[in-house]
Amino acid sequence: MNTTLEYVGVDVSKDCLDVALLGEGEPLLVQRPNALPGFDELVLLCRKHSIKRIVLEATGGYEKPVARALAAAGLPVVVVNPRQVRDFARALGRLAKTDRIDAVVLAMFARAVRPEIRPFPAEKAAELQEKLARHRQLVQLHTAEENRLAHAQTEAVRASIQSVLTLVEKQLQEIDADSDRLIRESPVWREQETLLYTVPGVGPQTARALLAELPELGQCSRQQVAFLVGVAPLNRDSGTMRGARTIWGGRAHVRQALYMATLVATRCNPILREHYQHLLGLGKKKKVALVACMRKLLCTLNAMLRDHKPWKYQPKTT
């Protein structure tokens, strides 16, 4: 057995962790419980070797506790998009799928791709992310119940739906209050939120999404932040073919919040309104023009937080 193990793949399920440690020889395969004792055992195992990357897939939240435990131990852990790993496995011709095979593929992905290690959100940021996720769930539930109310025929059913709506609205108010409290408790977040609110079109939900789920905002280039969110135009060229550029991937929840903010901003923000109308005048489709405005708004917010300066509109002089 080769003892020079440098890359680790962890396939996470609800109850257990299938782990593959990979070097130049055959992988070392172990299994640990997806619980605190298993996290401690995995940390000790990784510390016995010179680990360069530990890769996990995003699996609906089951991966978060073990990823945080590994990061807290100072280990180089990365959570990656499952689609990337599936495409990598298909490229290798590994079509079979078991937990152990998936762990080995993750370790091979770590060795071949060496994905960039990004800092994990602090405890407060993780709490705010979870509250925003719950807010989205409650909004979806509220919309579904409102649709049911519109078609309900009997008074008893309408009363039942209305009671659910009342409860959901109360919980939404509580979550909003808790989110505001978390932001007020952080001087950095307070300053950033104040700057974000100076931009016409940016409201509480957009600001919270940016603060919690895009901590890189203000710390990277405009090209990088556009790529992170998924509003960067990507080429689709091959040989003599020249395809239309499209957006792809990125952080969906941030993009959704940015989309709603941009819809408002193209009406009330003079800079984005002018930019949107200019693009339409050039013959761009409305959706293309809107995505371009999303990117412009995001880059503006990035520059504001980088320079610690509020938004300011200077009308063009003729």
Secondary structure by P-SEA (a helix, b strand, c coil): ccccccbbbbbccccccbbbbbcccbbbbbbbcccaaaaaaaaaaaaaccccbbbbccccccaaaaaaaaaaaccbbbbbbaaaaaaaaaaaccccccaaaaaaaaaaaaaacccbbbbcccaaaaaaaaaaaaaaaaaaaaaaaaaaaaacccaaaaaaaaaaaaaaaaaaaaaaaaaaaaaaacaaaaaaaaaaaccccccaaaaaaaaccccccccccaaaaaaaaccbbbbbcccccccccccccccaaaaaaaaaaaaaaacccaaaaaaaaaaaaacccaaaaaaaaaaaaaaaaaaaaaacccbbbbcccc
